[in-house]
Amino acid sequence: MCNRRLVRQSVHSIGLDCVLEQICTMWSSRLLWKLFASYALLYLLATVTLVTIVVDSQQDELIDQITSRLRSSATLVRKSVSGELPGGRTQQLQDRIRSIAEAIDTRVTLVAMNGDVLADSRFETVSQVAAMENHRNRRELIQAAEHGFGMSQRESPTLGVPMLYVALRAEQNGEPIGLVRAALPMKEVRAQVAELPRQVWLVALLMGLVVVGITVFVARRVVFPVSQLTAAAQAIAAGDYHHRIYIASKDELGTLGRSFNVMSSGLAARESQLRESRQRLETVLEGMAEGVIALDESEHIVLANAAAGRLLGIEPGDAEGRPLLEVVRNHEMHEALSEHQSESGAWRVEIALRDEESRVVSINATMISGEPSTRCILVLQDVTELRRLESLRQEFVANVSHELKTPLGSIKAYAETLLNGAIDDDQNNVRFVERIAEQAERLHELILDMLSLARIEAGKMAFDIANVPLEEIVATCFRERQALAESNGIQLETIDDASHLAVRADEEGLREILNNLVDNAIKYTPEGGTVSVAWRVEDTMAVIEVRDTGIGIPSEHLPRVFERFYRVDKARARELGGTGLGLAIVKHLAQSFGGGVAVVSQPGKGSVFAVRIPRA
């Protein structure tokens, strides 16, 4: 080590002298050379033994791998041409064998059971194959004919070079129909085998260089253990917990080095566990559909996941460390937190976000007692759609009750009138009974439509999907409604933009779609108006449009016209009849056929209902 007298010299002189002293001490140490000689001798013996064992085993394994490859190639060829073997020698079979052999880079030969060659990938024409000698005496083919598999290494009489052959027997219905042989030149095999020792010795040489380096490294650590401990301590202080000390001695320095390694391993394990735990937590939080926000006792954001950012319109990374009220400008949330801040346990509240979508958010909060860094966990869930569906359900129940109440009330009123003496009134009793029958029929139609719509939505309606010609369906629909249209002074027209167009749908379902749309068009078109049906092709879909020149639909009602029982003008709709479910049935039928429905309308200018259905 450097003399104490050198400490008083310049830093440059001290560093240079210490480096020179370390180098001289290391290379002049007999312990270093003993370690180096021992390691070198052991490595040389181990390398020679290992190379000998590895080369022998690898050569055998390589031969087995090449044989297995040839067998797999022969199996592939047998599967590919087993159906063509009974046909004998053909140019088509010869071309097929050549293409397969080129793809697998292997010589392939097909041989009949009598030894005649049917195809060989080394030749181009059948005439060349026919000139080949009979192969019945080939050893691998004899083995394959007897046992199903054969292999041999010999010189090819045809090519005059040593080859490795593998042959398989091809069978059909349990009877042999021919032999498939795959071959590789032994020159290629031997080249691969000869390459192994060179590769192994090269690896051994590289490893020898590594061992030399390791030997010098270990020796240097033995000579300078104190400097090693100092460097390790500095590395641990810098956060490198994977730094290790390798001291072979069993004295106090060796014990200290091993204890240092144990301490370093423990620190590294704990640091790794903490990092993995944090990564798992971040992964879980980022994968959650619900938003999660962790707050400290001052209501500062400790953690926020991406879902919370999307829900509240904030950037989670920028929000951490800032007050919740500053990041989320919602006083309802702040008031709820203030109200429950002294509580422990869980509580729940729903707030409305003042954004463009007017979303409703459910907040499930858990207050954590004690003194952790996190005081409160908020789990946020967007329940806007749930509340909308609840509102629709309530509205649906109210509409159903109202729709059922109206005809039932009429039936009850007429029946009570008859019971109270009107049954003997010859001038009105028949009219009352007709009204009862009329309301009962309306009630019956309403129930049938509700059941039909429920079956369609539940997927329980059995559809017979087939190619349905549109022209015939439209013609039938118009023919059945011609009298009604004429009585109302309405003209029915068809606009055929795609003659003989057919769609993939259920015929009865398609009739119901057109009947509902045309009926509505006739009902809401004044006298002198026109109702037309047009169809055209858009890519893979057929578009059926029902147009009218009626009263039209205001724009604010367009998004809801396909809802159950939704009526733009309730009084006029009930006056004209109908159940209020027609357009809902149209929508669900179109969706069941793989399409959809849309509407475009202007008040006073009529409406256009467009149904899209896959074309045949």
C-alpha positions in Angstrom: 0.0 0.0 0.0 1.0 3.6 -0.3 3.4 4.9 2.3 2.0 7.4 4.7 4.6 9.8 3.6 3.0 9.9 0.1 -0.2 11.3 1.6 1.5 14.6 1.9 2.3 14.7 -1.8 0.1 15.9 -4.6 -3.1 14.0 -5.5 -1.7 13.1 -8.9 1.4 11.6 -7.5 -0.5 9.6 -4.9 -2.9 8.1 -7.5 -0.1 7.2 -9.9 2.0 5.6 -7.2 -0.9 3.6 -5.8 -1.9 2.3 -9.2 1.7 1.3 -9.9 2.0 -0.3 -6.5 -1.2 -2.3 -7.0 0.0 -3.6 -10.4 3.5 -4.5 -9.1 2.0 -6.2 -6.0 -0.5 -8.2 -8.0 1.9 -9.5 -10.7 4.7 -10.3 -8.2 2.4 -12.2 -5.9 3.2 -15.9 -5.7 -0.4 -16.6 -4.5 -1.6 -15.0 -7.7 0.5 -17.4 -9.8 -0.5 -20.4 -7.7 -4.2 -19.6 -8.2 -3.7 -18.9 -11.9 -1.7 -22.2 -12.4 -4.3 -24.2 -10.5 -7.2 -22.6 -12.3 -5.5 -23.0 -15.7 -4.7 -26.7 -15.1 -8.2 -27.5 -13.8 -9.7 -25.6 -16.7 -7.5 -27.4 -19.2 -8.4 -30.9 -17.8 -12.1 -30.0 -17.6 -12.1 -28.5 -21.1 -10.5 -31.6 -22.7 -12.8 -33.9 -20.9 -15.9 -31.8 -21.6 -15.0 -31.3 -25.3 -14.5 -35.0 -25.9 -17.8 -35.9 -24.2 -19.7 -33.1 -25.9 -18.4 -33.7 -29.4 -19.1 -37.4 -29.2 -22.6 -36.9 -27.9 -23.4 -34.0 -30.2 -22.2 -36.0 -33.3 -24.6 -38.8 -32.3 -27.4 -36.3 -31.6 -26.8 -34.5 -34.9 -27.0 -37.7 -36.8 -30.2 -38.5 -35.0 -31.6 -35.1 -35.7 -30.8 -35.3 -39.4 -32.4 -38.8 -39.5 -35.5 -37.5 -37.6 -35.7 -34.6 -40.1 -35.5 -37.0 -43.1 -38.2 -39.1 -41.4 -40.4 -36.1 -40.9 -39.8 -35.1 -44.6 -40.7 -38.6 -45.7 -43.8 -38.5 -43.6 -44.9 -35.2 -45.1 -44.3 -36.5 -48.6 -46.2 -39.7 -47.8 -49.3 -37.7 -46.6 -49.1 -35.4 -49.6 -48.9 -38.1 -52.4 -50.5 -41.2 -50.8 -53.6 -40.6 -52.9 -51.5 -40.4 -56.1 -49.3 -43.5 -55.6 -51.8 -46.1 -56.9 -51.8 -44.1 -60.2 -48.3 -45.1 -61.0 -45.6 -43.0 -62.7 -47.0 -39.7 -64.1 -45.5 -36.4 -65.0 -47.9 -34.7 -62.6 -46.6 -36.9 -59.8 -42.9 -36.2 -60.8 -43.6 -32.4 -60.9 -45.2 -32.6 -57.5 -42.3 -34.5 -56.0 -39.8 -32.0 -57.4 -41.7 -29.0 -55.9 -42.0 -30.7 -52.5 -38.3 -31.7 -52.5 -37.3 -28.1 -53.4 -39.4 -26.8 -50.5 -37.8 -29.1 -47.9 -34.3 -29.1 -49.5 -34.2 -32.9 -49.6 -33.9 -35.6 -52.3 -37.2 -37.5 -52.5 -37.9 -40.8 -54.3 -41.2 -42.7 -54.7 -40.8 -46.4 -55.2 -43.4 -49.0 -56.0 -43.6 -52.2 -53.9 -41.9 -54.1 -56.8 -38.9 -51.7 -56.7 -39.8 -49.6 -59.8 -39.1 -45.9 -59.3 -42.3 -43.8 -59.7 -40.7 -40.4 -59.1 -37.4 -38.8 -58.1 -36.7 -35.2 -57.3 -33.3 -35.3 -59.0 -34.9 -35.7 -62.5 -37.3 -33.5 -64.4 -39.2 -35.9 -66.7 -40.9 -39.2 -66.3 -38.8 -40.7 -69.0 -35.6 -40.0 -67.0 -37.2 -41.6 -64.0 -38.3 -44.6 -66.0 -34.6 -45.1 -67.0 -33.6 -45.6 -63.4 -32.7 -49.1 -62.3 -35.0 -51.2 -60.1 -34.6 -50.4 -56.3 -35.8 -53.6 -54.8 -32.4 -54.5 -53.4 -31.8 -51.2 -51.6 -31.3 -51.9 -47.9 -33.4 -49.0 -46.5 -36.3 -49.9 -48.9 -36.2 -53.6 -47.9 -36.4 -52.5 -44.2 -39.3 -50.1 -44.9 -41.2 -52.8 -46.9 -40.9 -55.2 -44.0 -41.1 -53.0 -41.0 -42.5 -49.7 -42.2 -39.2 -47.8 -41.6 -35.8 -48.2 -43.0 -32.4 -46.3 -42.8 -29.0 -46.7 -44.3 -25.8 -44.9 -45.1 -24.2 -45.9 -48.4 -23.1 -44.6 -51.8 -25.9 -43.8 -54.3 -25.6 -45.9 -57.5 -27.6 -43.2 -59.3 -25.5 -40.2 -58.1 -22.3 -41.9 -57.1 -22.0 -40.0 -53.8 -22.4 -41.2 -50.2 -26.0 -40.6 -49.0 -28.0 -40.9 -45.8 -31.4 -42.6 -46.6 -34.6 -42.8 -44.7 -37.6 -44.8 -46.1 -41.2 -45.2 -45.1 -43.9 -47.5 -46.3 -47.1 -46.0 -47.6 -50.4 -47.8 -47.1 -54.0 -47.5 -48.2 -56.8 -49.3 -46.4 -54.1 -51.4 -44.6 -52.4 -52.5 -47.8 -48.9 -51.3 -48.8 -49.1 -49.1 -52.0 -45.5 -47.9 -52.2 -42.4 -46.6 -50.5 -41.3 -43.0 -49.8 -37.6 -42.3 -49.4 -35.9 -39.1 -48.3 -32.1 -38.6 -48.6 -29.3 -36.1 -47.9 -25.7 -36.3 -49.2 -23.3 -37.5 -46.4 -21.0 -34.7 -47.5 -23.5 -32.2 -45.9 -24.0 -34.4 -42.9 -20.2 -34.8 -42.4 -19.7 -31.1 -42.8 -22.2 -30.3 -40.0 -20.5 -33.0 -37.8 -17.0 -31.7 -38.6 -18.1 -28.2 -37.6 -19.0 -29.2 -34.1 -15.4 -29.7 -32.7 -14.3 -26.3 -34.1 -17.3 -24.6 -32.5 -16.8 -26.4 -29.2 -13.0 -25.6 -29.1 -13.8 -22.0 -30.0 -16.2 -21.7 -27.1 -13.7 -23.4 -24.9 -11.0 -20.9 -25.9 -13.4 -18.0 -25.3 -14.3 -19.4 -21.9 -10.5 -19.9 -21.2 -10.0 -16.2 -21.7 -13.0 -15.5 -19.4 -11.4 -17.8 -16.8 -8.1 -16.0 -17.0 -9.9 -12.7 -16.4 -11.9 -14.2 -13.5 -8.7 -15.6 -12.0 -6.9 -12.3 -12.2 -10.0 -10.6 -10.8 -10.3 -13.0 -7.8 -6.6 -12.8 -7.1 -6.8 -9.1 -7.1 -9.7 -9.2 -4.6 -7.6 -11.4 -2.4 -4.7 -9.0 -2.4 -6.8 -5.9 -1.9 -9.8 -7.0 0.2 -10.0 -3.7 2.1 -10.3 -1.7 -1.1 -13.0 -4.2 -2.3 -15.0 -3.6 0.9 -14.7 0.1 0.5 -15.9 -0.1 -3.1 -18.8 -2.3 -2.2 -19.8 0.0 0.6 -19.8 2.9 -1.8 -21.9 1.0 -4.3 -24.5 0.1 -1.7 -24.6 3.7 -0.6 -25.2 4.7 -4.2 -28.2 2.2 -4.5 -26.4 -0.7 -6.3 -27.8 -3.5 -4.1 -26.5 -6.2 -6.5 -22.9 -5.5 -5.8 -21.1 -8.6 -4.4 -17.8 -9.2 -2.6 -15.8 -12.4 -3.4 -13.3 -13.1 -0.6 -12.1 -16.7 -0.3 -10.4 -16.3 3.0 -12.0 -17.5 6.3 -10.5 -14.8 8.5 -12.2 -11.7 9.7 -12.1 -10.1 6.3 -13.7 -13.2 4.7 -16.5 -13.2 7.4 -17.0 -9.5 6.9 -17.3 -10.0 3.1 -19.8 -12.8 3.4 -21.8 -10.9 5.9 -21.7 -7.9 3.6 -23.0 -10.1 0.7 -25.9 -11.4 2.9 -26.8 -7.8 3.8 -26.6 -6.8 0.2 -28.8 -9.7 -0.9 -31.4 -8.9 1.8 -31.5 -5.3 0.7 -31.8 -6.2 -3.0 -34.6 -8.7 -2.2 -36.5 -6.1 -0.2 -36.0 -3.5 -2.9 -37.1 -5.9 -5.6 -40.2 -6.9 -3.6 -41.2 -3.2 -3.1 -40.7 -2.5 -6.8 -42.7 -5.5 -7.8 -45.5 -4.7 -5.4 -45.7 -1.2 -6.7 -45.7 -2.5 -10.3 -48.5 -4.9 -9.5 -50.5 -2.2 -7.8 -50.0 0.2 -10.7 -51.0 -2.6 -13.2 -54.1 -3.4 -11.2 -55.1 0.2 -10.9 -54.5 1.0 -14.6 -56.5 -2.1 -15.6 -59.5 -1.1 -13.5 -62.6 0.3 -15.2 -63.4 2.2 -12.0 -61.5 5.3 -11.1 -59.4 5.2 -8.0 -58.1 8.2 -6.0 -56.1 8.0 -2.8 -56.1 11.1 -0.5 -54.0 12.0 2.5 -55.3 13.6 5.6 -55.1 17.1 4.0 -57.2 15.9 1.0 -54.1 16.0 -1.3 -54.1 13.4 -4.1 -51.5 10.7 -3.3 -52.5 8.4 -6.3 -54.9 8.5 -9.2 -55.3 5.9 -11.9 -56.0 6.5 -15.6 -59.7 5.6 -15.3 -60.1 8.4 -12.7 -58.3 10.8 -15.1 -60.7 9.9 -17.9 -63.8 10.2 -15.7 -62.8 13.5 -14.1 -61.0 15.0 -17.1 -57.6 15.3 -15.2 -54.1 14.1 -15.8 -53.2 11.6 -13.0 -49.4 12.4 -13.1 -50.0 16.2 -12.8 -52.7 15.8 -10.1 -50.5 13.9 -7.6 -49.6 16.1 -4.6 -52.2 18.7 -5.3 -55.5 19.3 -3.4 -58.5 17.5 -4.7 -60.7 20.6 -4.8 -58.0 22.3 -6.9 -57.9 19.5 -9.4 -61.6 18.6 -9.5 -63.8 21.6 -9.4 -66.8 19.9 -7.8 -68.1 21.2 -4.6 -70.5 18.3 -4.0 -67.5 15.9 -3.8 -65.7 18.3 -1.5 -68.7 18.7 0.8 -69.2 14.9 1.0 -65.5 14.5 2.0 -65.8 17.3 4.6 -69.0 15.7 6.0 -67.4 12.3 6.5 -63.8 13.2 7.2 -64.1 12.4 11.0 -65.7 9.0 10.3 -64.0 5.7 9.8 -65.2 2.9 7.6 -67.0 3.3 4.3 -69.6 5.6 2.8 -71.2 6.2 -0.6 -72.5 9.2 -2.4 -73.6 10.1 -6.0 -72.7 13.4 -7.6 -73.4 15.0 -10.9 -70.5 16.2 -13.0 -70.9 19.6 -14.6 -69.6 18.5 -18.0 -71.1 18.3 -21.5 -72.4 14.8 -21.0 -74.0 15.5 -17.6 -72.6 12.3 -16.2 -73.5 10.9 -12.8 -70.7 9.4 -10.7 -71.0 7.0 -7.8 -68.3 7.5 -5.2 -67.5 4.7 -2.8 -65.1 6.0 -0.1 -63.2 4.1 2.5 -61.7 6.0 5.4 -58.5 4.6 6.8 -58.0 5.0 10.6 -54.5 5.4 12.1 -51.8 7.5 10.7 -50.9 6.2 7.2 -49.8 8.4 4.4 -53.2 7.6 2.7 -56.2 8.7 4.7 -59.0 8.0 2.2 -59.6 5.8 -0.8 -62.2 6.9 -3.4 -63.5 4.5 -6.0 -65.4 6.3 -8.7 -67.9 4.6 -11.1 -69.8 6.2 -14.0 -73.4 5.2 -13.4 -74.9 7.6 -16.0 -76.0 4.8 -18.3 -77.4 2.8 -15.3 -79.5 5.8 -14.2 -80.6 6.4 -17.8 -81.7 2.7 -18.1 -83.6 3.0 -14.8 -85.4 6.0 -16.1 -86.3 4.2 -19.3 -87.5 1.3 -17.3 -89.7 3.4 -15.1 -91.0 5.2 -18.2 -91.6 1.9 -19.9 -93.6 0.6 -17.0 -95.6 3.8 -16.9 -96.3 3.6 -20.7 -97.3 0.0 -20.5 -99.7 0.7 -17.6 -101.2 3.6 -19.5 -101.5 1.7 -22.8 -103.2 -1.2 -21.0 -105.4 1.0 -18.8 -107.0 2.9 -21.8 -108.6 -0.1 -23.6 -109.4 -1.8 -20.3 -111.1 1.3 -19.1 -113.1 1.6 -22.3 -114.1 -2.1 -22.1 -115.1 -1.8 -18.5 -117.2 1.4 -19.1 -119.1 -0.1 -22.1 -119.7 -3.3 -20.2 -121.1 -1.5 -17.1 -123.3 0.6 -19.4 -124.7 -2.6 -21.0 -125.2 -4.2 -17.5 -127.0 -1.1 -16.3 -129.7 -1.4 -18.9 -128.2 -0.4 -22.2 -128.3 -4.0 -23.3 -132.0 -3.6 -23.9 -131.4 -0.4 -25.9 -131.8 -1.7 -29.5 -130.4 1.5 -30.9 -127.0 1.5 -29.0 -126.4 -2.0 -27.6 -124.7 -3.3 -30.8 -122.6 -0.1 -31.0 -121.4 -0.7 -27.4 -120.6 -4.3 -28.1 -118.7 -3.2 -31.2 -116.7 -0.7 -29.1 -115.9 -3.5 -26.6 -114.7 -5.8 -29.4 -112.7 -2.9 -30.9 -110.9 -2.2 -27.6 -110.4 -5.9 -27.0 -108.7 -6.2 -30.4 -106.5 -3.2 -29.7 -105.6 -4.8 -26.3 -104.9 -8.1 -28.1 -102.6 -6.4 -30.7 -100.8 -4.5 -28.0 -100.1 -7.7 -26.0 -99.0 -9.6 -29.2 -96.6 -6.8 -30.1 -95.1 -6.7 -26.6 -94.6 -10.5 -26.7 -93.1 -10.4 -30.2 -90.7 -7.6 -29.2 -89.7 -9.4 -26.0 -88.9 -12.6 -28.0 -86.9 -10.7 -30.6 -84.9 -8.9 -27.9 -84.2 -12.1 -26.0 -83.1 -13.9 -29.2 -85.8 -16.5 -28.8 -87.5 -15.7 -32.1 -86.8 -18.5 -34.6 -85.9 -16.8 -38.0 -85.7 -18.7 -41.3 -82.9 -16.6 -42.9 -83.0 -17.0 -46.7 -82.6 -15.0 -49.9 -85.8 -12.9 -50.0 -86.6 -10.9 -53.2 -87.5 -7.3 -52.3 -89.6 -6.6 -55.4 -92.1 -9.3 -54.4 -92.3 -8.3 -50.7 -92.9 -4.6 -51.7 -95.5 -5.6 -54.3 -97.4 -7.7 -51.7 -97.3 -4.9 -49.1 -98.6 -2.3 -51.6 -101.3 -4.7 -52.8 -102.6 -5.3 -49.3 -102.7 -1.5 -48.6 -103.9 -0.2 -51.9 -107.5 0.1 -50.8 -106.5 1.9 -47.6 -104.3 4.3 -49.5 -107.0 5.1 -52.1 -109.6 5.7 -49.4 -107.2 8.3 -47.9 -106.3 9.8 -51.3 -102.6 8.7 -51.1 -100.6 7.4 -54.0 -98.3 4.4 -53.5 -95.1 4.3 -55.6 -92.0 2.0 -56.0 -88.5 3.2 -57.0 -86.4 0.3 -58.2 -82.7 1.3 -58.3 -81.5 -2.3 -58.2 -83.7 -4.8 -60.2 -84.1 -8.3 -58.7 -82.3 -7.4 -55.5 -82.6 -10.0 -52.8 -81.7 -9.7 -49.1 -80.7 -12.2 -46.4 -83.6 -12.1 -44.0 -86.6 -13.9 -42.6 -89.5 -13.4 -45.1 -92.2 -12.9 -42.4 -89.9 -10.5 -40.5 -89.2 -8.5 -43.6 -92.9 -8.3 -44.3 -93.5 -7.0 -40.8 -90.8 -4.3 -41.2 -92.3 -3.0 -44.5 -95.9 -3.3 -43.3 -95.2 -1.2 -40.1 -93.3 1.5 -42.0 -95.8 1.7 -44.9 -98.8 1.7 -42.4 -97.2 4.6 -40.5 -96.5 6.5 -43.7 -100.1 6.2 -44.8 -101.4 7.2 -41.3 -99.3 10.4 -41.1 -99.6 11.5 -44.8 -102.4 13.9 -45.6 -104.8 13.4 -48.6 -103.0 13.9 -51.9 -99.7 12.8 -50.6 -97.4 10.1 -51.8 -95.8 7.1 -50.1 -92.9 5.4 -51.9 -90.6 2.5 -51.3 -87.1 2.6 -52.9 -84.2 0.2 -52.6 -80.6 0.3 -53.6 -77.2 -1.4 -53.0 -74.4 0.0 -50.7 -71.4 -2.3 -50.6 -72.6 -5.6 -49.0 -75.9 -4.0 -47.7 -79.3 -3.4 -49.3 -80.9 -0.1 -48.3 -84.7 0.0 -48.3 -86.2 3.5 -47.9 -89.9 4.2 -47.1 -90.6 7.8 -48.0 -93.7 9.9 -47.4 -94.8 13.5 -47.9 -96.5 13.6 -44.5 -96.4 15.8 -41.5 -92.8 14.9 -40.6 -91.1 14.6 -37.2 -89.4 17.4 -35.3 -85.7 17.0 -34.9 -85.8 16.8 -31.0 -88.0 13.6 -31.3 -85.9 11.8 -33.9 -83.5 10.1 -31.4 -86.4 8.5 -29.5 -88.9 7.5 -32.2 -87.7 3.8 -32.1 -88.3 3.5 -28.3 -91.3 1.5 -27.1 -94.5 3.5 -26.8 -92.8 6.7 -27.8 -95.3 9.0 -29.7 -94.5 12.4 -31.0 -98.1 13.5 -30.9 -99.8 11.2 -28.4 -103.4 12.4 -29.0 -103.1 12.0 -32.8 -101.3 8.7 -32.5 -104.1 7.1 -30.4 -106.7 8.6 -32.7 -105.1 6.8 -35.7 -104.7 3.5 -33.8 -101.6 1.4 -33.3 -99.8 0.1 -30.3 -96.8 2.4 -30.2 -94.5 -0.6 -30.7 -94.3 -0.7 -34.4 -91.0 1.2 -34.9 -89.4 -0.6 -31.9 -90.2 -3.9 -33.6 -88.8 -2.6 -36.9 -85.5 -1.7 -35.2 -85.0 -5.0 -33.4 -86.0 -7.1 -36.5 -83.5 -5.1 -38.6 -80.8 -5.7 -36.0 -81.6 -9.4 -35.8 -81.0 -9.6 -39.5 -77.5 -8.0 -39.1 -78.6 -4.5 -40.2 -80.2 -1.4 -38.7 -82.7 1.4 -39.2 -82.4 5.2 -39.3 -84.8 8.1 -40.0 -84.4 11.5 -41.6 -87.4 13.9 -41.3 -88.4 17.6 -41.5 -91.7 18.9 -40.2 -94.1 19.5 -43.1 -91.9 17.8 -45.6 -92.2 14.2 -44.7 -90.0 11.5 -43.5 -87.6 8.9 -44.8 -87.1 5.6 -42.9 -84.0 3.7 -44.2 -83.6 0.0 -43.3 -80.2 -1.6 -44.0 -80.1 -5.4 -44.4 -77.3 -7.6 -45.7 -77.9 -8.4 -49.4 -78.0 -11.9 -50.7 
